């Protein structure tokens, strides 16, 4: 029988196995999940179970969501997910599922969402390199976005960009 739960990653820790070896493990808060809705072939065209996880204040839920939770008779939940299970006849609206549905040695398939790292810079995104930070490279350390702009300014078939002031020779004329 298929089983499903919604969880939240708490962190990482380590445990010792029977031989005394350290094993890294991920700590997941799995459940309690409430059955908020049962989808049927007659009403929705497919069979699924909608589970809710993580309590939230009633003030944080809009009116349509509040009506959805009141119809099921459960407290408002932070996240709702649907699961298509083989046998969902044993689950009823309002039931609470906990981590005890799993036994020791069961295979667990975990799907997660990365917490993200924000917008990457040019070094990480396009594998650009940078100059060393010792001995002060001065004006050679241009920002990467400026490098891209300069390459766009010197397009083929265009005149080269002129300096606003005339260039002076390094060697004085004799």
C-alpha atoms as one frame of an Amber mdcrd trajectory, in Angstrom:
protein
   0.000   0.000   0.000   1.223   3.492  -0.825   1.670   5.958   2.004   2.082
   9.722   1.878   2.972  12.459   4.332   4.046  16.084   4.158   7.066  17.089
   6.203   9.552  19.823   6.897  13.326  19.531   7.129  14.543  20.455  10.584
  18.278  19.996  10.081  21.137  17.513  10.001  22.643  15.375  12.743  24.576
  12.142  13.099  23.910   8.743  14.644  26.105   5.722  15.355  25.344   2.359
  13.793  25.942  -1.055  15.429  29.628  -1.065  14.400  30.255   2.372  15.915
  30.464   4.183  12.573  29.053   7.692  12.299  26.180   8.017   9.833  24.910
  11.481   8.785  21.114  11.744   8.889  18.523  14.346   7.972  15.920  15.193
  10.606  12.450  15.647   9.085   9.293  16.634  10.926   6.859  14.292   9.165
   3.282  14.993  10.102   0.811  15.228  11.647  -1.097  15.688   8.388  -4.854
  16.095   8.169  -6.949  14.721   5.334  -8.624  17.882   4.044 -10.378  16.525
   0.946 -10.993  13.318  -1.001 -11.196  13.732  -4.761 -13.336  11.182  -6.599
 -13.741  10.176 -10.235 -17.417  11.224 -10.223 -16.793  14.780  -9.014 -13.246
  15.588 -10.133 -12.350  13.052 -12.834  -9.582  11.392 -10.827  -8.952   9.932
  -7.395  -6.671  11.708  -4.953  -6.328  12.679  -1.317  -5.557  16.247  -0.268
  -3.382  16.477   2.840  -2.646  19.561   4.915   0.437  20.192   7.059   1.485
  22.913   9.486  -1.070  24.816  11.510  -1.616  28.482  10.752  -3.689  31.174
  12.457  -7.242  31.677  11.224  -6.472  35.371  10.544  -3.789  34.368   8.002
  -6.257  32.459   5.790  -8.565  34.124   3.255 -12.298  33.409   3.174 -12.350
  30.776   0.400  -9.603  28.781   2.108 -11.330  29.150   5.476 -14.525  27.721
   3.970 -12.532  24.835   2.483 -11.062  23.947   5.897 -14.382  24.451   7.728
 -16.109  22.049   5.319 -13.524  19.392   6.199 -13.728  20.203   9.899  -9.961
  20.720  10.302  -7.863  23.642  11.462  -6.317  25.835   8.723  -3.066  24.435
   7.339  -0.028  26.131   5.851   0.531  23.768   2.930  -1.887  21.594   0.961
  -0.746  18.783  -1.359  -2.583  16.150  -3.350  -1.473  12.527  -3.508  -2.795
   9.914  -5.914  -2.769   6.689  -3.945  -3.640   3.152  -5.028  -6.026   2.495
  -2.144  -7.533   5.529  -0.464 -10.720   3.908   0.772  -9.330   3.658   4.309
  -8.774   7.427   4.518 -11.631   9.739   5.457 -11.867  13.531   5.600 -10.640
  14.742   8.979  -8.325  11.781   9.646  -4.873  12.601  11.009  -1.835  10.809
   9.590   1.368  10.610  11.604   4.822   9.176  11.001   3.761   5.863  12.552
   2.317   4.807   9.166   5.902   3.896   8.215   7.661   0.820   9.586  11.373
   0.304  10.126  13.013  -0.635   6.846  10.333   0.852   4.572  11.571   2.490
   1.385  10.767   6.214   1.493  10.743   8.395  -1.611  11.352  12.016  -0.615
  10.630  15.004  -2.856  11.762  18.420  -1.705  12.105  22.038  -2.754  15.419
  23.829  -2.434  15.435  26.876  -0.221  17.302  28.753  -2.960  20.477  30.816
  -2.858  19.324  34.001  -4.569  20.598  35.467  -7.816  24.035  34.104  -8.620
  26.902  36.378  -9.602  28.902  36.106 -12.808  31.641  33.950 -11.273  29.209
  31.266 -10.150  26.795  31.569 -13.069  29.114  31.727 -16.091  32.368  30.474
 -14.544  34.103  33.854 -14.889  37.405  34.281 -13.112  38.618  37.104 -10.937
  42.012  38.622 -10.277  43.890  37.848  -7.125  43.224  40.147  -4.239  46.855
  40.557  -3.178  49.192  43.247  -4.535  46.241  45.467  -5.388  45.287  44.979
  -9.036  43.667  48.469  -8.988  41.485  49.332 -11.998  41.893  45.943 -13.608
  39.110  44.634 -11.371  36.118  45.755 -13.409  32.655  44.603 -12.662  31.496
  41.789 -14.911  28.397  43.618 -16.087  30.629  46.424 -17.411  32.653  43.877
 -19.372  29.512  42.709 -21.099  28.490  46.287 -21.898  31.881  47.081 -23.422
  31.674  44.015 -25.653  28.240  45.134 -26.838  29.475  48.661 -27.549  32.121
  47.448 -29.986  29.799  45.707 -32.401  31.055  44.765 -35.847  30.451  47.430
 -38.498  30.267  50.248 -35.985  32.860  52.932 -35.429  35.012  52.485 -32.391
  34.037  54.522 -29.375  36.118  57.683 -29.165  37.480  59.219 -26.026  36.028
  62.656 -25.260  39.533  64.147 -24.900  42.459  63.697 -27.246  45.016  61.130
 -26.226  48.458  62.342 -25.351  51.501  60.392 -26.272  53.567  58.920 -23.497
  56.818  59.912 -25.136  57.255  63.633 -25.668  58.105  64.672 -29.193  61.714
  65.739 -29.618
